[in-house]
Amino acid sequence: MNFVIELIIEYKKGTNNPEGSTIMHELMLKNGYPMVKEVRTGKLLRITLDAKEESEAKSIVEKMCNELRLINPVANTYRIISVMKTT
């Protein structure tokens, strides 16, 4: 079966996030949105893979994140946000 897994990779709290800071300061605060207190950026990955069941698909993606260094464990966290079975 094919599964589409979506995961979000984010910077850990307390980790420098220059893109988020730029968005907040240059776009929001300078343009009249003083109520914005923080902007954090991340990445959305959508991975399609073949697996026998959902738990195997999740396990493969978790292994890829750690072994292939899709994330920097010092600076990033990740979480799977959806798993969809496709035909």
N, C-alpha and C positions, 0 to 999 in steps of 0.2 A: 504494500500500500504506500501511497505517497502522502507525506505530511508537509504542511507549511508551518514552520515555527517562526514566530516573531519574538525578538528579544530586544531589550533596551540596554545599551551600555552607557553608563553615566559616570561622571567623576564622583569620587567619594566626597562626602561633606568635609570641609576643611582643606580640600585639595584645590590648588589654583585652577581656575576655569577662565582663561583669558577671553574666550569667545563670548561666554555668558556675561562677563564684566563689560565687554565692549558693547554688546547689545543693550545692556541695562543703562550704561552711562551715556553713550553716544546717541542711541535711538530713543530711548524711553524718557530718561530724566531731562535731556535737553529739549525734548519736544512735548513737554507738558504732562508727564505721567509720574509725578512725585510719589504717588502711592505705591509704586513698585519698589519692593524691598530687596529682592534678589532674583537673578535669572541664572539658571544652570542649564547647560547644553549637554547633549548626548547624541547617540546614534541609534537608529532603528535598523536592525538587520532582519531580513526576511529570507529564510533558508528553506528550500524545498529539498526533501530527501526521501529515500525509500527506507521503510522500516516495517517490521511485522506488527507493531502496536505502538500506541502513543508513548508509553513509558520508555520504550527502546529509542524512539525518536528524540525524546527529551534527553536521555542519557548520552546519545551521540553528540547532540549540540553542546551539552555541558562539557564533554570530553574535548570537543573542538575548541571551545573557549579557553580551556586550560592548557591543553597540549600545543595548540597552534598559536597560542598567544594572541587570540582575538582581543583579549583584554590585557591591560597591565594591572596585575593584582595589587600593586602598591597604590595605584591612582584610581582604578576603576572598580565598579561593581556591575553586575549584569543580572537581569531577571527575565525569565521567559514570560511574556505577556499573553501569548495565545498559541494554541496548537489547533490546526485545522486539517482534517482528513480530506484529501482530494481524490478525484477519480482518475 
